[in-house]
Amino acid sequence: MSVGVGLPISRSGSKLNLMYSYGQNGELANGLIRENIHSLSVNFSLDGIWFVKSKYN
């Protein structure tokens, strides 16, 4: 299961992306181990005028 959200930083289109994920590996049968996995991710996406080449010197 994963849940995420993208929050705008400015009018240029840059975003702050946050994501949470939960999962399980393994099983309890035959004396094995099941592990619960939690993951949190933070991503900054640059867009807009940051990488546009200038028309004038």
CHARMM-style PDB file with segment names, atoms N, HN, CA, C and O in Angstrom:
ATOM      1  N   MET     1       0.848  -1.156   0.000  1.00  0.00      PROA
ATOM      2  CA  MET     1       0.000   0.000   0.000  1.00  0.00      PROA
ATOM      3  C   MET     1       0.901   1.229   0.000  1.00  0.00      PROA
ATOM      4  O   MET     1       1.861   1.302   0.767  1.00  0.00      PROA
ATOM      5  N   SER     2       0.595   2.177  -0.848  1.00  0.00      PROA
ATOM      6  HN  SER     2      -0.185   2.118  -1.471  1.00  0.00      PROA
ATOM      7  CA  SER     2       1.361   3.422  -0.933  1.00  0.00      PROA
ATOM      8  C   SER     2       0.413   4.612  -0.981  1.00  0.00      PROA
ATOM      9  O   SER     2      -0.664   4.545  -1.574  1.00  0.00      PROA
ATOM     10  N   VAL     3       0.835   5.704  -0.343  1.00  0.00      PROA
ATOM     11  HN  VAL     3       1.710   5.757   0.139  1.00  0.00      PROA
ATOM     12  CA  VAL     3       0.073   6.953  -0.346  1.00  0.00      PROA
ATOM     13  C   VAL     3       1.062   8.086  -0.584  1.00  0.00      PROA
ATOM     14  O   VAL     3       2.129   8.126   0.028  1.00  0.00      PROA
ATOM     15  N   GLY     4       0.705   9.004  -1.472  1.00  0.00      PROA
ATOM     16  HN  GLY     4      -0.162   8.972  -1.969  1.00  0.00      PROA
ATOM     17  CA  GLY     4       1.610  10.113  -1.748  1.00  0.00      PROA
ATOM     18  C   GLY     4       0.862  11.389  -2.050  1.00  0.00      PROA
ATOM     19  O   GLY     4      -0.324  11.380  -2.379  1.00  0.00      PROA
ATOM     20  N   VAL     5       1.589  12.499  -1.928  1.00  0.00      PROA
ATOM     21  HN  VAL     5       2.553  12.507  -1.661  1.00  0.00      PROA
ATOM     22  CA  VAL     5       1.015  13.808  -2.222  1.00  0.00      PROA
ATOM     23  C   VAL     5       2.122  14.705  -2.777  1.00  0.00      PROA
ATOM     24  O   VAL     5       3.272  14.632  -2.342  1.00  0.00      PROA
ATOM     25  N   GLY     6       1.758  15.556  -3.747  1.00  0.00      PROA
ATOM     26  HN  GLY     6       0.824  15.616  -4.101  1.00  0.00      PROA
ATOM     27  CA  GLY     6       2.680  16.536  -4.308  1.00  0.00      PROA
ATOM     28  C   GLY     6       2.212  17.933  -3.959  1.00  0.00      PROA
ATOM     29  O   GLY     6       1.085  18.310  -4.281  1.00  0.00      PROA
ATOM     30  N   LEU     7       3.062  18.701  -3.305  1.00  0.00      PROA
ATOM     31  HN  LEU     7       3.977  18.394  -3.043  1.00  0.00      PROA
ATOM     32  CA  LEU     7       2.713  20.054  -2.878  1.00  0.00      PROA
ATOM     33  C   LEU     7       3.453  21.075  -3.727  1.00  0.00      PROA
ATOM     34  O   LEU     7       4.678  21.011  -3.825  1.00  0.00      PROA
ATOM     35  N   PRO     8       2.734  22.029  -4.352  1.00  0.00      PROA
ATOM     36  CA  PRO     8       3.414  23.040  -5.173  1.00  0.00      PROA
ATOM     37  C   PRO     8       4.246  23.976  -4.294  1.00  0.00      PROA
ATOM     38  O   PRO     8       3.809  24.391  -3.221  1.00  0.00      PROA
ATOM     39  N   ILE     9       5.448  24.298  -4.767  1.00  0.00      PROA
ATOM     40  HN  ILE     9       5.803  23.961  -5.639  1.00  0.00      PROA
ATOM     41  CA  ILE     9       6.349  25.187  -4.034  1.00  0.00      PROA
ATOM     42  C   ILE     9       6.192  26.631  -4.514  1.00  0.00      PROA
ATOM     43  O   ILE     9       6.142  27.555  -3.702  1.00  0.00      PROA
ATOM     44  N   SER    10       6.116  26.821  -5.818  1.00  0.00      PROA
ATOM     45  HN  SER    10       6.157  26.070  -6.477  1.00  0.00      PROA
ATOM     46  CA  SER    10       5.975  28.163  -6.382  1.00  0.00      PROA
ATOM     47  C   SER    10       5.197  28.072  -7.683  1.00  0.00      PROA
ATOM     48  O   SER    10       4.778  26.988  -8.087  1.00  0.00      PROA
ATOM     49  N   ARG    11       5.004  29.202  -8.335  1.00  0.00      PROA
ATOM     50  HN  ARG    11       5.345  30.083  -8.007  1.00  0.00      PROA
ATOM     51  CA  ARG    11       4.267  29.222  -9.600  1.00  0.00      PROA
ATOM     52  C   ARG    11       5.072  28.640 -10.756  1.00  0.00      PROA
ATOM     53  O   ARG    11       4.516  28.408 -11.830  1.00  0.00      PROA
ATOM     54  N   SER    12       6.358  28.402 -10.564  1.00  0.00      PROA
ATOM     55  HN  SER    12       6.809  28.591  -9.692  1.00  0.00      PROA
ATOM     56  CA  SER    12       7.206  27.886 -11.640  1.00  0.00      PROA
ATOM     57  C   SER    12       6.951  26.412 -11.917  1.00  0.00      PROA
ATOM     58  O   SER    12       7.436  25.900 -12.926  1.00  0.00      PROA
ATOM     59  N   GLY    13       6.213  25.711 -11.069  1.00  0.00      PROA
ATOM     60  HN  GLY    13       5.820  26.127 -10.250  1.00  0.00      PROA
ATOM     61  CA  GLY    13       5.914  24.303 -11.294  1.00  0.00      PROA
ATOM     62  C   GLY    13       6.721  23.366 -10.417  1.00  0.00      PROA
ATOM     63  O   GLY    13       6.528  22.153 -10.502  1.00  0.00      PROA
ATOM     64  N   SER    14       7.618  23.870  -9.576  1.00  0.00      PROA
ATOM     65  HN  SER    14       7.775  24.856  -9.507  1.00  0.00      PROA
ATOM     66  CA  SER    14       8.396  23.020  -8.669  1.00  0.00      PROA
ATOM     67  C   SER    14       7.471  22.423  -7.617  1.00  0.00      PROA
ATOM     68  O   SER    14       6.504  23.057  -7.194  1.00  0.00      PROA
ATOM     69  N   LYS    15       7.780  21.181  -7.196  1.00  0.00      PROA
ATOM     70  HN  LYS    15       8.565  20.666  -7.540  1.00  0.00      PROA
ATOM     71  CA  LYS    15       6.921  20.487  -6.245  1.00  0.00      PROA
ATOM     72  C   LYS    15       7.736  19.787  -5.166  1.00  0.00      PROA
ATOM     73  O   LYS    15       8.875  19.378  -5.392  1.00  0.00      PROA
ATOM     74  N   LEU    16       7.130  19.658  -3.989  1.00  0.00      PROA
ATOM     75  HN  LEU    16       6.205  19.991  -3.806  1.00  0.00      PROA
ATOM     76  CA  LEU    16       7.652  18.847  -2.902  1.00  0.00      PROA
ATOM     77  C   LEU    16       6.761  17.617  -2.829  1.00  0.00      PROA
ATOM     78  O   LEU    16       5.569  17.732  -2.543  1.00  0.00      PROA
ATOM     79  N   ASN    17       7.327  16.436  -3.084  1.00  0.00      PROA
ATOM     80  HN  ASN    17       8.295  16.342  -3.315  1.00  0.00      PROA
ATOM     81  CA  ASN    17       6.570  15.190  -3.110  1.00  0.00      PROA
ATOM     82  C   ASN    17       6.854  14.380  -1.853  1.00  0.00      PROA
ATOM     83  O   ASN    17       8.015  14.165  -1.503  1.00  0.00      PROA
ATOM     84  N   LEU    18       5.806  13.929  -1.171  1.00  0.00      PROA
ATOM     85  HN  LEU    18       4.863  14.104  -1.454  1.00  0.00      PROA
ATOM     86  CA  LEU    18       5.915  13.101   0.025  1.00  0.00      PROA
ATOM     87  C   LEU    18       5.212  11.779  -0.241  1.00  0.00      PROA
ATOM     88  O   LEU    18       4.120  11.763  -0.810  1.00  0.00      PROA
ATOM     89  N   MET    19       5.834  10.651   0.171  1.00  0.00      PROA
ATOM     90  HN  MET    19       6.721  10.664   0.633  1.00  0.00      PROA
ATOM     91  CA  MET    19       5.256   9.346  -0.069  1.00  0.00      PROA
ATOM     92  C   MET    19       5.497   8.438   1.130  1.00  0.00      PROA
ATOM     93  O   MET    19       6.593   8.417   1.691  1.00  0.00      PROA
ATOM     94  N   TYR    20       4.462   7.683   1.524  1.00  0.00      PROA
ATOM     95  HN  TYR    20       3.572   7.700   1.068  1.00  0.00      PROA
ATOM     96  CA  TYR    20       4.560   6.680   2.579  1.00  0.00      PROA
ATOM     97  C   TYR    20       4.137   5.344   1.990  1.00  0.00      PROA
ATOM     98  O   TYR    20       3.154   5.270   1.251  1.00  0.00      PROA
ATOM     99  N   SER    21       4.872   4.293   2.313  1.00  0.00      PROA
ATOM    100  HN  SER    21       5.670   4.353   2.912  1.00  0.00      PROA
ATOM    101  CA  SER    21       4.578   2.965   1.792  1.00  0.00      PROA
ATOM    102  C   SER    21       4.665   1.941   2.913  1.00  0.00      PROA
ATOM    103  O   SER    21       5.524   2.038   3.790  1.00  0.00      PROA
ATOM    104  N   TYR    22       3.765   0.955   2.878  1.00  0.00      PROA
ATOM    105  HN  TYR    22       3.067   0.877   2.166  1.00  0.00      PROA
ATOM    106  CA  TYR    22       3.743  -0.139   3.854  1.00  0.00      PROA
ATOM    107  C   TYR    22       3.619  -1.453   3.109  1.00  0.00      PROA
ATOM    108  O   TYR    22       2.859  -1.559   2.147  1.00  0.00      PROA
ATOM    109  N   GLY    23       4.371  -2.462   3.554  1.00  0.00      PROA
ATOM    110  HN  GLY    23       4.989  -2.376   4.336  1.00  0.00      PROA
ATOM    111  CA  GLY    23       4.294  -3.778   2.936  1.00  0.00      PROA
ATOM    112  C   GLY    23       4.759  -4.857   3.888  1.00  0.00      PROA
ATOM    113  O   GLY    23       5.275  -4.568   4.967  1.00  0.00      PROA
ATOM    114  N   GLN    24       4.571  -6.116   3.479  1.00  0.00      PROA
ATOM    115  HN  GLN    24       4.151  -6.350   2.603  1.00  0.00      PROA
ATOM    116  CA  GLN    24       4.989  -7.269   4.278  1.00  0.00      PROA
ATOM    117  C   GLN    24       5.764  -8.237   3.390  1.00  0.00      PROA
ATOM    118  O   GLN    24       5.445  -8.413   2.215  1.00  0.00      PROA
ATOM    119  N   ASN    25       6.788  -8.861   3.971  1.00  0.00      PROA
ATOM    120  HN  ASN    25       7.048  -8.718   4.926  1.00  0.00      PROA
ATOM    121  CA  ASN    25       7.563  -9.909   3.314  1.00  0.00      PROA
ATOM    122  C   ASN    25       7.544 -11.146   4.182  1.00  0.00      PROA
ATOM    123  O   ASN    25       7.528 -11.047   5.409  1.00  0.00      PROA
ATOM    124  N   GLY    26       7.546 -12.304   3.561  1.00  0.00      PROA
ATOM    125  HN  GLY    26       7.559 -12.384   2.564  1.00  0.00      PROA
ATOM    126  CA  GLY    26       7.623 -13.558   4.302  1.00  0.00      PROA
ATOM    127  C   GLY    26       6.266 -14.052   4.758  1.00  0.00      PROA
ATOM    128  O   GLY    26       5.226 -13.475   4.440  1.00  0.00      PROA
ATOM    129  N   GLU    27       6.309 -15.158   5.529  1.00  0.00      PROA
ATOM    130  HN  GLU    27       7.153 -15.627   5.788  1.00  0.00      PROA
ATOM    131  CA  GLU    27       5.099 -15.771   6.065  1.00  0.00      PROA
ATOM    132  C   GLU    27       5.422 -16.460   7.376  1.00  0.00      PROA
ATOM    133  O   GLU    27       6.589 -16.692   7.692  1.00  0.00      PROA
ATOM    134  N   LEU    28       4.398 -16.784   8.131  1.00  0.00      PROA
ATOM    135  HN  LEU    28       3.450 -16.595   7.874  1.00  0.00      PROA
ATOM    136  CA  LEU    28       4.599 -17.397   9.443  1.00  0.00      PROA
ATOM    137  C   LEU    28       4.579 -18.920   9.394  1.00  0.00      PROA
ATOM    138  O   LEU    28       4.854 -19.554  10.412  1.00  0.00      PROA
ATOM    139  N   ALA    29       4.269 -19.527   8.269  1.00  0.00      PROA
ATOM    140  HN  ALA    29       4.046 -19.012   7.441  1.00  0.00      PROA
ATOM    141  CA  ALA    29       4.207 -20.987   8.146  1.00  0.00      PROA
ATOM    142  C   ALA    29       5.603 -21.611   8.242  1.00  0.00      PROA
ATOM    143  O   ALA    29       6.582 -21.005   7.806  1.00  0.00      PROA
ATOM    144  N   ASN    30       5.698 -22.797   8.802  1.00  0.00      PROA
ATOM    145  HN  ASN    30       4.903 -23.289   9.156  1.00  0.00      PROA
ATOM    146  CA  ASN    30       6.945 -23.576   8.894  1.00  0.00      PROA
ATOM    147  C   ASN    30       8.043 -22.845   9.669  1.00  0.00      PROA
ATOM    148  O   ASN    30       9.224 -23.020   9.372  1.00  0.00      PROA
ATOM    149  N   GLY    31       7.672 -22.037  10.645  1.00  0.00      PROA
ATOM    150  HN  GLY    31       6.712 -21.894  10.885  1.00  0.00      PROA
ATOM    151  CA  GLY    31       8.663 -21.364  11.487  1.00  0.00      PROA
ATOM    152  C   GLY    31       9.398 -20.221  10.818  1.00  0.00      PROA
ATOM    153  O   GLY    31      10.439 -19.789  11.313  1.00  0.00      PROA
ATOM    154  N   LEU    32       8.887 -19.723   9.712  1.00  0.00      PROA
ATOM    155  HN  LEU    32       8.041 -20.074   9.310  1.00  0.00      PROA
ATOM    156  CA  LEU    32       9.527 -18.599   9.028  1.00  0.00      PROA
ATOM    157  C   LEU    32       9.138 -17.278   9.683  1.00  0.00      PROA
ATOM    158  O   LEU    32       8.283 -17.245  10.569  1.00  0.00      PROA
ATOM    159  N   ILE    33       9.761 -16.205   9.249  1.00  0.00      PROA
ATOM    160  HN  ILE    33      10.455 -16.232   8.530  1.00  0.00      PROA
ATOM    161  CA  ILE    33       9.555 -14.876   9.835  1.00  0.00      PROA
ATOM    162  C   ILE    33       8.831 -13.984   8.830  1.00  0.00      PROA
ATOM    163  O   ILE    33       9.132 -14.002   7.637  1.00  0.00      PROA
ATOM    164  N   ARG    34       7.873 -13.206   9.331  1.00  0.00      PROA
ATOM    165  HN  ARG    34       7.629 -13.192  10.301  1.00  0.00      PROA
ATOM    166  CA  ARG    34       7.213 -12.189   8.517  1.00  0.00      PROA
ATOM    167  C   ARG    34       7.742 -10.833   8.961  1.00  0.00      PROA
ATOM    168  O   ARG    34       7.807 -10.556  10.159  1.00  0.00      PROA
ATOM    169  N   GLU    35       8.121  -9.983   8.006  1.00  0.00      PROA
ATOM    170  HN  GLU    35       8.068 -10.208   7.034  1.00  0.00      PROA
ATOM    171  CA  GLU    35       8.602  -8.645   8.347  1.00  0.00      PROA
ATOM    172  C   GLU    35       7.662  -7.588   7.779  1.00  0.00      PROA
ATOM    173  O   GLU    35       7.175  -7.707   6.655  1.00  0.00      PROA
ATOM    174  N   ASN    36       7.420  -6.559   8.573  1.00  0.00      PROA
ATOM    175  HN  ASN    36       7.816  -6.462   9.486  1.00  0.00      PROA
ATOM    176  CA  ASN    36       6.627  -5.411   8.149  1.00  0.00      PROA
ATOM    177  C   ASN    36       7.591  -4.316   7.695  1.00  0.00      PROA
ATOM    178  O   ASN    36       8.567  -4.011   8.380  1.00  0.00      PROA
ATOM    179  N   ILE    37       7.304  -3.730   6.533  1.00  0.00      PROA
ATOM    180  HN  ILE    37       6.511  -3.977   5.977  1.00  0.00      PROA
ATOM    181  CA  ILE    37       8.190  -2.733   5.948  1.00  0.00      PROA
ATOM    182  C   ILE    37       7.462  -1.394   5.866  1.00  0.00      PROA
ATOM    183  O   ILE    37       6.390  -1.305   5.268  1.00  0.00      PROA
ATOM    184  N   HSD    38       8.043  -0.353   6.467  1.00  0.00      PROA
ATOM    185  HN  HSD    38       8.913  -0.426   6.953  1.00  0.00      PROA
ATOM    186  CA  HSD    38       7.533   1.016   6.392  1.00  0.00      PROA
ATOM    187  C   HSD    38       8.581   1.851   5.666  1.00  0.00      PROA
ATOM    188  O   HSD    38       9.774   1.745   5.950  1.00  0.00      PROA
ATOM    189  N   SER    39       8.133   2.676   4.733  1.00  0.00      PROA
ATOM    190  HN  SER    39       7.164   2.762   4.502  1.00  0.00      PROA
ATOM    191  CA  SER    39       9.053   3.493   3.957  1.00  0.00      PROA
ATOM    192  C   SER    39       8.485   4.909   3.829  1.00  0.00      PROA
ATOM    193  O   SER    39       7.298   5.086   3.557  1.00  0.00      PROA
ATOM    194  N   LEU    40       9.339   5.910   4.028  1.00  0.00      PROA
ATOM    195  HN  LEU    40      10.304   5.767   4.249  1.00  0.00      PROA
ATOM    196  CA  LEU    40       8.959   7.312   3.872  1.00  0.00      PROA
ATOM    197  C   LEU    40       9.915   7.950   2.872  1.00  0.00      PROA
ATOM    198  O   LEU    40      11.132   7.812   2.999  1.00  0.00      PROA
ATOM    199  N   SER    41       9.373   8.643   1.885  1.00  0.00      PROA
ATOM    200  HN  SER    41       8.385   8.755   1.781  1.00  0.00      PROA
ATOM    201  CA  SER    41      10.192   9.250   0.849  1.00  0.00      PROA
ATOM    202  C   SER    41       9.847  10.725   0.707  1.00  0.00      PROA
ATOM    203  O   SER    41       8.673  11.095   0.715  1.00  0.00      PROA
ATOM    204  N   VAL    42      10.876  11.574   0.575  1.00  0.00      PROA
ATOM    205  HN  VAL    42      11.829  11.273   0.569  1.00  0.00      PROA
ATOM    206  CA  VAL    42      10.711  13.006   0.337  1.00  0.00      PROA
ATOM    207  C   VAL    42      11.474  13.337  -0.939  1.00  0.00      PROA
ATOM    208  O   VAL    42      12.646  12.986  -1.074  1.00  0.00      PROA
ATOM    209  N   ASN    43      10.810  14.016  -1.879  1.00  0.00      PROA
ATOM    210  HN  ASN    43       9.858  14.302  -1.770  1.00  0.00      PROA
ATOM    211  CA  ASN    43      11.391  14.309  -3.178  1.00  0.00      PROA
ATOM    212  C   ASN    43      11.112  15.766  -3.524  1.00  0.00      PROA
ATOM    213  O   ASN    43      10.001  16.254  -3.318  1.00  0.00      PROA
ATOM    214  N   PHE    44      12.111  16.453  -4.045  1.00  0.00      PROA
ATOM    215  HN  PHE    44      13.014  16.056  -4.212  1.00  0.00      PROA
ATOM    216  CA  PHE    44      11.956  17.835  -4.490  1.00  0.00      PROA
ATOM    217  C   PHE    44      12.114  17.860  -5.997  1.00  0.00      PROA
ATOM    218  O   PHE    44      13.178  17.509  -6.508  1.00  0.00      PROA
ATOM    219  N   SER    45      11.086  18.263  -6.719  1.00  0.00      PROA
ATOM    220  HN  SER    45      10.221  18.548  -6.304  1.00  0.00      PROA
ATOM    221  CA  SER    45      11.089  18.270  -8.178  1.00  0.00      PROA
ATOM    222  C   SER    45      11.202  19.705  -8.691  1.00  0.00      PROA
ATOM    223  O   SER    45      10.324  20.529  -8.437  1.00  0.00      PROA
ATOM    224  N   LEU    46      12.283  20.001  -9.413  1.00  0.00      PROA
ATOM    225  HN  LEU    46      12.997  19.331  -9.619  1.00  0.00      PROA
ATOM    226  CA  LEU    46      12.493  21.338  -9.975  1.00  0.00      PROA
ATOM    227  C   LEU    46      11.922  21.397 -11.389  1.00  0.00      PROA
ATOM    228  O   LEU    46      12.158  20.497 -12.195  1.00  0.00      PROA
ATOM    229  N   ASP    47      11.183  22.438 -11.684  1.00  0.00      PROA
ATOM    230  HN  ASP    47      10.991  23.169 -11.030  1.00  0.00      PROA
ATOM    231  CA  ASP    47      10.590  22.596 -13.005  1.00  0.00      PROA
ATOM    232  C   ASP    47      10.466  24.085 -13.296  1.00  0.00      PROA
ATOM    233  O   ASP    47      10.636  24.909 -12.399  1.00  0.00      PROA
ATOM    234  N   GLY    48      10.178  24.423 -14.506  1.00  0.00      PROA
ATOM    235  HN  GLY    48      10.040  23.753 -15.235  1.00  0.00      PROA
ATOM    236  CA  GLY    48       9.933  25.823 -14.859  1.00  0.00      PROA
ATOM    237  C   GLY    48      11.174  26.516 -15.361  1.00  0.00      PROA
ATOM    238  O   GLY    48      11.882  25.979 -16.212  1.00  0.00      PROA
ATOM    239  N   ILE    49      11.457  27.715 -14.843  1.00  0.00      PROA
ATOM    240  HN  ILE    49      10.882  28.152 -14.151  1.00  0.00      PROA
ATOM    241  CA  ILE    49      12.540  28.557 -15.368  1.00  0.00      PROA
ATOM    242  C   ILE    49      13.921  28.151 -14.863  1.00  0.00      PROA
ATOM    243  O   ILE    49      14.912  28.755 -15.274  1.00  0.00      PROA
ATOM    244  N   TRP    50      14.024  27.164 -13.998  1.00  0.00      PROA
ATOM    245  HN  TRP    50      13.219  26.673 -13.664  1.00  0.00      PROA
ATOM    246  CA  TRP    50      15.320  26.770 -13.444  1.00  0.00      PROA
ATOM    247  C   TRP    50      16.308  26.339 -14.530  1.00  0.00      PROA
ATOM    248  O   TRP    50      17.491  26.663 -14.438  1.00  0.00      PROA
ATOM    249  N   PHE    51      15.849  25.617 -15.552  1.00  0.00      PROA
ATOM    250  HN  PHE    51      14.887  25.354 -15.626  1.00  0.00      PROA
ATOM    251  CA  PHE    51      16.756  25.029 -16.537  1.00  0.00      PROA
ATOM    252  C   PHE    51      16.522  25.555 -17.951  1.00  0.00      PROA
ATOM    253  O   PHE    51      16.879  24.885 -18.920  1.00  0.00      PROA
ATOM    254  N   VAL    52      15.933  26.735 -18.086  1.00  0.00      PROA
ATOM    255  HN  VAL    52      15.643  27.280 -17.299  1.00  0.00      PROA
ATOM    256  CA  VAL    52      15.696  27.327 -19.381  1.00  0.00      PROA
ATOM    257  C   VAL    52      16.887  28.211 -19.745  1.00  0.00      PROA
ATOM    258  O   VAL    52      17.313  29.055 -18.957  1.00  0.00      PROA
ATOM    259  N   LYS    53      17.419  28.004 -20.961  1.00  0.00      PROA
ATOM    260  HN  LYS    53      17.072  27.319 -21.602  1.00  0.00      PROA
ATOM    261  CA  LYS    53      18.554  28.811 -21.413  1.00  0.00      PROA
ATOM    262  C   LYS    53      18.129  30.238 -21.685  1.00  0.00      PROA
ATOM    263  O   LYS    53      17.076  30.472 -22.279  1.00  0.00      PROA
ATOM    264  N   SER    54      18.931  31.188 -21.259  1.00  0.00      PROA
ATOM    265  HN  SER    54      19.786  30.997 -20.777  1.00  0.00      PROA
ATOM    266  CA  SER    54      18.634  32.604 -21.437  1.00  0.00      PROA
ATOM    267  C   SER    54      18.740  32.985 -22.918  1.00  0.00      PROA
ATOM    268  O   SER    54      19.636  32.514 -23.619  1.00  0.00      PROA
ATOM    269  N   LYS    55      17.825  33.838 -23.394  1.00  0.00      PROA
ATOM    270  HN  LYS    55      17.097  34.221 -22.825  1.00  0.00      PROA
ATOM    271  CA  LYS    55      17.845  34.282 -24.791  1.00  0.00      PROA
ATOM    272  C   LYS    55      18.858  35.393 -25.008  1.00  0.00      PROA
ATOM    273  O   LYS    55      19.324  35.592 -26.130  1.00  0.00      PROA
ATOM    274  N   TYR    56      19.210  36.131 -23.936  1.00  0.00      PROA
ATOM    275  HN  TYR    56      18.832  35.970 -23.025  1.00  0.00      PROA
ATOM    276  CA  TYR    56      20.121  37.269 -24.055  1.00  0.00      PROA
ATOM    277  C   TYR    56      21.338  37.054 -23.158  1.00  0.00      PROA
ATOM    278  O   TYR    56      21.238  36.443 -22.095  1.00  0.00      PROA
ATOM    279  N   ASN    57      22.479  37.562 -23.599  1.00  0.00      PROA
ATOM    280  HN  ASN    57      22.560  38.059 -24.463  1.00  0.00      PROA
ATOM    281  CA  ASN    57      23.702  37.461 -22.787  1.00  0.00      PROA
ATOM    282  C   ASN    57      23.860  38.637 -21.880  1.00  0.00      PROA
ATOM    283  OT1 ASN    57      24.832  38.712 -21.129  1.00  0.00      PROA
TER     284      ASN     57
END
